[in-house]
């Protein structure tokens, strides 16, 4: 090796290494470019891939396949309740609040901090409920669960709607709320009395009475329900009228029932149904008696002066606490979380929470003016799911869901209410306890 070559050899080696490095970098860059845009020509077809969006041209025709949606993000939601911690329905407050508490724990176990809930009183009184709602409407609340009573809801729903806050009730059944006037901010998971009234009428008719009296409390809950029962029963009805639920005595109504010759009476009441039973006994009425959920929720030993024997043989209907078509583990999970809690409307309130939170996830927004448009959609038409974790994971993956809840299939229609209702047909025994005779499904 001559001296000149020996002198330049180290520099030649360095240059060679540098060239190799440049080639490697160029190859890697070319790989990225190919991932971003690759064109392959074969015959008359050309396929170009640009950032996972594929366009195929074949003989002049072009089709485009959009890239799959990116994964969604959990959206935190703050909710307030307007439930009867005091007032006529206070006896069932645990049945209404505890399922929401259980649901909150379950949701946050799946996605920590996803939902927070503050609990407020409705008092079963429009004034108390209105004051509670005002607190929520001036805060950063996305949704309200409540009120329990249909009449209380009707007193506050316009204010909630005008403030564009979501509102879901698990126990409103009044037919008056089946109206597009309350779309889209109001929804309910309890089926309308438009479904329950015919179901109760069928129970009465199956016992073949010859003359039926129908009495109803003169409010939003009682009037529509009672009138529809009377309409469904038809010519067999010999008396149909409302009464003042605030009256201290119902002796006049009891005497009218006896005078009508009725051998069956349908009573649509709240807790005043207990006094009505006492007055019916005093008037000498001895026929069959039928009631609905308002009576079952509120009448017990105290309302009949301790004479629970007056309840024996009373039959009625109520939205099912443990529907056979509902999520099967809910009753046992609820009993484990809150042993001995009454379950009237528990499944429905639980479902209000789930529907609200899931709708916000689908909309990717805690703004109720945005996510209310998804409330109907999460209850019908997609892949069925019932447990929150399953539904949440599907939503996060971009899958359209159909939430079938603890209270059964919801299948919300245009008024954001269930399209079917599952009802317990119950019978009181001599101790004042109820036994479920069967479940019936109305609508659908």
C-alpha positions as CSV (number, residue, x, y, z in Angstrom):
1,X,0.0,0.0,0.0
2,X,1.5,3.3,-1.0
3,X,1.9,6.1,1.4
4,X,-0.8,8.3,-0.1
5,X,-3.5,5.6,0.2
6,X,-2.5,4.8,3.8
7,X,-2.8,8.5,4.5
8,X,-6.4,8.8,3.2
9,X,-7.8,5.4,4.3
10,X,-9.3,6.6,7.6
11,X,-11.1,9.3,5.8
12,X,-12.5,6.9,3.3
13,X,-13.8,4.6,6.0
14,X,-15.5,7.6,7.8
15,X,-17.1,8.7,4.5
16,X,-18.4,5.1,3.8
17,X,-20.0,4.9,7.3
18,X,-21.6,8.3,6.7
19,X,-23.0,7.1,3.4
20,X,-24.4,4.0,5.0
21,X,-26.2,6.0,7.8
22,X,-27.7,8.3,5.2
23,X,-29.0,5.3,3.3
24,X,-30.6,3.8,6.4
25,X,-32.3,7.1,7.3
26,X,-33.6,7.4,3.7
27,X,-35.0,3.9,3.8
28,X,-36.8,4.5,7.1
29,X,-38.3,7.8,5.8
30,X,-39.4,6.0,2.7
31,X,-41.2,3.4,4.9
32,X,-43.1,6.1,6.7
33,X,-44.0,7.7,3.4
34,X,-45.3,4.4,2.1
35,X,-47.5,4.0,5.2
36,X,-48.9,7.4,4.5
37,X,-49.3,7.1,0.7
38,X,-48.8,4.0,-1.4
39,X,-49.9,3.7,-5.0
40,X,-50.1,0.3,-6.6
41,X,-51.1,-0.2,-10.2
42,X,-52.4,-3.5,-11.6
43,X,-54.2,-3.6,-14.8
44,X,-57.0,-1.0,-14.9
45,X,-57.2,-0.5,-11.1
46,X,-55.3,1.9,-8.9
47,X,-55.4,1.9,-5.1
48,X,-54.1,4.8,-3.1
49,X,-53.8,4.7,0.7
50,X,-53.5,8.0,2.5
51,X,-53.4,8.0,6.3
52,X,-55.8,5.0,6.5
53,X,-58.3,6.5,4.1
54,X,-58.6,4.2,1.0
55,X,-59.8,5.3,-2.5
56,X,-60.2,2.7,-5.2
57,X,-60.6,3.7,-8.9
58,X,-61.6,1.0,-11.3
59,X,-62.6,1.9,-14.9
60,X,-63.7,5.4,-13.9
61,X,-65.5,4.5,-10.6
62,X,-64.3,5.8,-7.3
63,X,-65.2,4.6,-3.8
64,X,-63.9,6.0,-0.5
65,X,-63.7,4.1,2.8
66,X,-63.4,6.5,5.7
67,X,-60.9,5.7,8.5
68,X,-62.4,4.1,11.6
69,X,-63.4,6.5,14.4
70,X,-60.8,7.0,17.1
71,X,-61.6,5.8,20.6
72,X,-63.9,8.0,22.7
73,X,-63.0,9.6,26.0
74,X,-65.0,9.3,29.3
75,X,-67.1,12.3,29.9
76,X,-67.7,13.3,33.6
77,X,-71.4,14.0,34.5
78,X,-72.8,15.8,37.5
79,X,-76.4,15.0,38.5
80,X,-78.8,16.3,41.2
81,X,-81.9,14.5,42.5
82,X,-85.3,15.9,43.4
83,X,-86.9,13.1,45.4
84,X,-89.3,12.9,48.4
85,X,-87.1,13.0,51.4
86,X,-90.2,14.5,53.1
87,X,-93.9,14.6,52.3
88,X,-96.5,12.1,51.1
89,X,-94.0,9.8,49.4
90,X,-91.2,10.0,52.0
91,X,-91.9,6.4,53.0
92,X,-90.3,5.2,49.8
93,X,-87.3,7.5,49.7
94,X,-84.8,4.7,50.2
95,X,-86.3,2.8,47.3
96,X,-85.7,5.8,45.1
97,X,-82.3,7.1,46.3
98,X,-80.5,3.8,47.1
99,X,-80.5,2.4,43.6
100,X,-78.9,5.7,42.4
101,X,-76.2,5.4,45.1
102,X,-75.5,1.8,44.0
103,X,-75.4,2.8,40.3
104,X,-73.1,5.7,41.1
105,X,-70.6,3.3,42.8
106,X,-70.8,0.8,39.9
107,X,-70.2,3.5,37.3
108,X,-67.3,5.0,39.1
109,X,-65.8,1.5,39.6
110,X,-65.6,1.2,35.8
111,X,-64.4,4.8,35.2
112,X,-63.4,6.7,38.3
113,X,-65.0,10.1,38.7
114,X,-67.4,9.6,35.8
115,X,-70.5,10.6,37.7
116,X,-71.3,12.6,40.9
117,X,-74.7,12.9,42.4
118,X,-76.1,15.4,44.9
119,X,-79.4,14.5,46.7
120,X,-82.2,17.0,47.2
121,X,-85.8,17.0,48.5
122,X,-89.0,17.4,46.5
123,X,-91.2,17.3,49.6
124,X,-93.9,15.9,47.3
125,X,-94.6,19.6,47.1
126,X,-94.2,21.9,44.1
127,X,-92.7,24.7,46.2
128,X,-90.1,22.6,47.8
129,X,-89.2,20.9,44.5
130,X,-88.9,24.2,42.8
131,X,-86.4,25.5,45.4
132,X,-84.3,22.4,45.0
133,X,-84.4,22.6,41.2
134,X,-83.3,26.3,41.3
135,X,-80.1,25.2,43.1
136,X,-79.3,22.8,40.2
137,X,-80.2,25.2,37.5
138,X,-77.7,27.7,38.8
139,X,-75.0,25.1,39.2
140,X,-73.0,23.0,36.8
141,X,-75.4,20.1,36.7
142,X,-76.0,18.2,33.5
143,X,-79.0,16.3,34.7
144,X,-81.8,15.9,37.3
145,X,-83.4,12.7,38.5
146,X,-86.9,13.2,39.7
147,X,-89.4,14.2,40.7
148,X,-91.2,11.1,42.0
149,X,-94.8,12.4,41.8
150,X,-96.1,13.3,38.3
151,X,-97.9,16.4,39.6
152,X,-94.6,17.7,41.1
153,X,-92.8,17.1,37.8
154,X,-95.4,19.0,35.9
155,X,-94.9,22.0,38.2
156,X,-91.2,22.2,37.4
157,X,-90.6,20.6,34.0
158,X,-91.2,23.8,32.0
159,X,-88.5,25.6,34.1
160,X,-86.1,22.7,33.7
161,X,-86.7,22.5,30.0
162,X,-86.3,26.3,29.4
163,X,-82.9,26.0,31.2
164,X,-81.9,23.2,28.9
165,X,-81.1,20.7,31.7
166,X,-81.8,17.0,31.3
167,X,-84.5,15.6,33.6
168,X,-85.4,11.9,34.0
169,X,-88.0,10.4,36.4
170,X,-88.1,6.8,37.4
171,X,-91.6,7.0,38.8
172,X,-93.7,9.5,36.9
173,X,-96.6,7.5,35.2
174,X,-99.1,10.3,34.5
175,X,-100.5,10.1,31.0
176,X,-100.3,13.9,30.8
177,X,-96.5,13.6,30.5
178,X,-96.7,11.6,27.3
179,X,-96.5,14.7,25.3
180,X,-94.0,16.2,22.8
181,X,-94.3,19.4,24.7
182,X,-91.7,18.1,27.1
183,X,-89.2,16.9,24.5
184,X,-86.3,16.6,24.4
185,X,-85.2,17.5,28.0
186,X,-87.7,15.4,29.9
187,X,-87.6,11.6,29.9
188,X,-88.9,8.8,32.1
189,X,-88.1,5.1,32.6
190,X,-91.5,4.4,34.3
191,X,-94.1,3.4,31.7
192,X,-97.0,5.7,31.2
193,X,-100.4,5.1,32.7
194,X,-101.6,4.9,29.1
195,X,-100.1,1.4,29.3
196,X,-101.0,0.6,33.0
197,X,-104.7,1.7,32.8
198,X,-105.6,-0.9,30.2
199,X,-103.6,-3.5,32.1
200,X,-105.5,-2.8,35.4
201,X,-108.8,-2.8,33.5
202,X,-107.9,-6.3,32.1
203,X,-107.2,-7.5,35.7
204,X,-110.6,-6.2,36.8
205,X,-112.5,-7.6,33.8
206,X,-110.9,-11.0,34.3
207,X,-112.8,-11.3,37.6
208,X,-116.1,-10.6,35.8
209,X,-117.7,-8.0,38.0
210,X,-121.2,-7.0,37.1
211,X,-121.0,-3.3,38.2
212,X,-117.8,-1.3,38.7
213,X,-117.2,2.0,40.4
214,X,-114.1,4.0,39.6
215,X,-112.7,6.7,42.0
216,X,-109.6,8.8,41.3
217,X,-107.7,11.6,43.0
218,X,-108.3,14.8,41.2
219,X,-104.7,15.5,40.1
220,X,-102.4,14.8,37.1
221,X,-101.7,11.2,38.3
222,X,-105.3,10.2,39.2
223,X,-107.5,11.8,36.6
224,X,-106.0,10.4,33.4
225,X,-105.5,7.0,35.0
226,X,-109.0,6.7,36.4
227,X,-110.7,8.0,33.3
228,X,-108.9,5.6,31.1
229,X,-109.7,2.6,33.3
230,X,-113.4,3.6,33.2
231,X,-113.2,4.0,29.4
232,X,-111.5,0.6,29.1
233,X,-114.1,-1.2,31.3
234,X,-117.0,0.3,29.3
235,X,-120.6,-0.4,30.0
236,X,-120.0,-2.3,33.2
237,X,-119.0,1.0,34.9
238,X,-121.8,2.4,37.1
239,X,-119.9,5.3,38.8
240,X,-116.8,7.2,37.7
241,X,-115.7,10.4,39.5
242,X,-112.8,12.2,41.0
243,X,-112.3,13.4,44.6
244,X,-110.3,16.0,46.5
245,X,-107.3,14.1,47.8
246,X,-106.8,16.7,50.6
247,X,-110.2,16.0,52.1
248,X,-110.1,14.5,55.6
249,X,-113.1,12.2,55.0
250,X,-114.3,10.3,52.0
251,X,-117.6,9.2,53.5
252,X,-119.6,10.9,50.7
253,X,-117.6,9.0,48.1
254,X,-118.0,5.7,50.0
255,X,-121.8,6.1,50.3
256,X,-122.0,6.9,46.6
257,X,-120.2,3.6,45.8
258,X,-122.6,1.6,47.9
259,X,-125.6,3.4,46.4
260,X,-124.4,2.6,42.9
261,X,-124.7,-1.1,43.5
262,X,-121.1,-1.7,42.5
263,X,-119.7,-5.1,43.3
264,X,-116.2,-3.9,42.4
265,X,-114.3,-0.6,43.0
266,X,-111.2,0.7,41.4
267,X,-109.4,3.3,43.5
268,X,-106.6,5.4,42.1
269,X,-105.1,7.0,45.3
270,X,-102.0,7.9,47.3
271,X,-101.9,7.5,51.1
272,X,-105.5,8.9,51.4
273,X,-106.5,5.5,50.1
274,X,-106.2,4.2,53.7
275,X,-108.9,6.7,55.0
276,X,-111.0,5.7,52.0
277,X,-110.9,2.1,53.1
278,X,-112.0,3.1,56.6
279,X,-114.9,5.1,55.2
280,X,-115.9,2.3,52.8
281,X,-116.1,-0.1,55.8
282,X,-118.2,2.4,57.6
283,X,-120.6,2.7,54.7
284,X,-121.0,-1.1,54.5
285,X,-119.2,-1.7,51.2
286,X,-118.4,-5.4,50.8
287,X,-117.3,-5.7,47.2
288,X,-113.9,-6.3,45.5
289,X,-111.3,-3.5,45.5
290,X,-108.6,-2.8,43.0
291,X,-105.7,-0.3,43.3
292,X,-102.5,0.8,41.5
293,X,-99.0,1.7,42.4
294,X,-99.9,5.0,44.1
295,X,-101.8,3.1,46.8
296,X,-99.3,0.3,47.1
297,X,-96.4,2.8,47.5
298,X,-98.0,4.7,50.4
299,X,-100.7,2.8,52.2
300,X,-99.8,0.6,55.2
301,X,-100.8,-0.1,58.7
302,X,-100.6,3.6,59.8
303,X,-103.0,4.7,57.0
304,X,-105.7,2.2,58.1
305,X,-105.4,2.8,61.8
306,X,-103.6,-0.5,62.4
307,X,-106.5,-2.5,60.9
308,X,-104.4,-4.2,58.2
309,X,-107.3,-6.8,57.8
310,X,-108.9,-4.1,55.6
311,X,-106.2,-4.7,53.0
312,X,-106.9,-8.4,52.6
313,X,-108.1,-9.4,49.2
314,X,-107.3,-6.0,47.5
315,X,-105.8,-6.7,44.1
316,X,-103.9,-4.3,41.8
317,X,-101.1,-3.5,39.4
318,X,-97.8,-1.6,39.7
319,X,-94.7,-1.3,37.5
320,X,-92.6,-4.4,38.3
321,X,-89.9,-4.1,40.9
322,X,-88.1,-7.2,39.5
323,X,-89.3,-7.6,35.9
324,X,-88.6,-11.0,34.3
325,X,-87.4,-9.1,31.2
326,X,-85.1,-6.9,33.2
327,X,-81.4,-7.3,33.9
328,X,-81.4,-10.5,35.9
329,X,-78.8,-9.6,38.6
330,X,-80.2,-6.3,39.6
331,X,-82.5,-7.6,42.4
332,X,-79.7,-9.6,44.1
333,X,-77.1,-6.8,43.7
334,X,-79.5,-4.2,45.2
335,X,-80.4,-6.5,48.1
336,X,-76.6,-7.1,48.8
337,X,-75.9,-3.3,48.7
338,X,-78.9,-2.2,50.7
339,X,-80.5,-5.1,52.5
340,X,-84.2,-4.9,53.2
341,X,-84.8,-1.8,51.1
342,X,-88.2,-1.6,49.4
343,X,-87.9,-1.9,45.7
344,X,-90.8,0.1,44.3
345,X,-89.5,2.1,41.3
346,X,-85.9,1.2,42.3
347,X,-85.1,-0.4,39.0
348,X,-86.6,2.6,37.1
349,X,-84.5,5.2,39.0
350,X,-81.4,3.1,38.5
351,X,-82.1,3.1,34.8
352,X,-82.5,6.9,34.8
353,X,-79.0,7.3,36.0
354,X,-77.6,4.8,33.5
355,X,-79.4,6.3,30.5
356,X,-78.3,9.8,31.4
357,X,-74.6,8.9,31.8
358,X,-74.5,6.7,28.7
359,X,-76.1,9.4,26.6
360,X,-73.4,11.8,27.6
361,X,-70.7,9.3,26.7
362,X,-72.2,8.7,23.2
363,X,-72.5,12.5,22.6
364,X,-69.0,13.0,24.1
365,X,-70.4,16.0,26.0
366,X,-71.7,16.8,29.4
367,X,-73.8,19.6,27.9
368,X,-77.4,18.5,28.1
369,X,-78.4,20.5,25.1
370,X,-76.1,18.1,23.2
371,X,-76.5,14.7,24.9
372,X,-80.4,14.8,25.2
373,X,-80.4,14.0,21.5
374,X,-78.8,10.7,22.3
375,X,-81.2,9.6,25.1
376,X,-83.6,7.8,22.9
377,X,-80.8,6.3,20.8
378,X,-79.1,4.5,23.7
379,X,-82.3,2.6,24.5
380,X,-83.1,1.1,21.1
381,X,-81.7,0.0,17.8
382,X,-78.1,-1.0,18.6
383,X,-76.2,-3.8,20.2
384,X,-78.0,-5.0,23.3
385,X,-76.3,-4.6,26.7
386,X,-77.5,-4.3,30.3
387,X,-74.6,-4.0,32.7
388,X,-73.0,-0.5,32.7
389,X,-69.5,-1.9,32.2
390,X,-70.5,-3.7,29.1
391,X,-72.5,-0.8,27.7
392,X,-69.7,1.7,28.5
393,X,-67.0,-0.4,26.8
394,X,-69.2,-0.7,23.7
395,X,-69.7,3.0,23.6
396,X,-66.0,3.7,24.0
397,X,-65.3,1.5,21.1
398,X,-67.8,3.5,18.9
399,X,-70.6,0.9,18.9
400,X,-74.2,1.9,18.8
401,X,-76.0,0.4,21.9
402,X,-79.4,-0.7,23.0
403,X,-79.6,-0.5,26.8
404,X,-82.0,-3.0,28.2
405,X,-82.2,-2.0,31.9
406,X,-82.9,-3.2,35.3
407,X,-86.6,-2.3,34.6
408,X,-86.6,-4.2,31.3
409,X,-86.4,-3.1,27.7
410,X,-86.9,0.6,27.5
411,X,-87.2,1.2,23.7
412,X,-87.9,4.9,24.1
413,X,-90.3,6.4,21.6
414,X,-90.5,10.1,20.4
415,X,-91.6,11.3,23.9
416,X,-88.5,9.6,25.6
417,X,-90.5,7.1,27.5
418,X,-90.7,3.3,27.4
419,X,-92.7,1.7,24.6
420,X,-93.6,-1.2,26.8
421,X,-94.5,-1.6,30.5
422,X,-94.0,-4.7,32.7
423,X,-96.4,-4.8,35.6
424,X,-96.8,-6.9,38.8
425,X,-100.3,-8.1,39.5
426,X,-100.4,-8.3,43.3
427,X,-102.8,-9.4,46.1
428,X,-102.8,-8.3,49.7
429,X,-102.9,-10.9,52.4
430,X,-104.5,-10.7,55.9
431,X,-101.2,-9.2,57.4
432,X,-101.2,-6.4,54.9
433,X,-98.4,-7.8,52.8
434,X,-98.5,-8.2,49.0
435,X,-97.9,-11.3,46.9
436,X,-97.1,-11.0,43.2
437,X,-99.6,-13.3,41.3
438,X,-98.1,-12.7,37.9
439,X,-96.3,-10.3,35.6
440,X,-97.9,-8.9,32.5
441,X,-96.4,-6.9,29.7
442,X,-98.3,-4.1,28.0
443,X,-97.4,-2.3,24.8
444,X,-94.6,-3.2,22.6
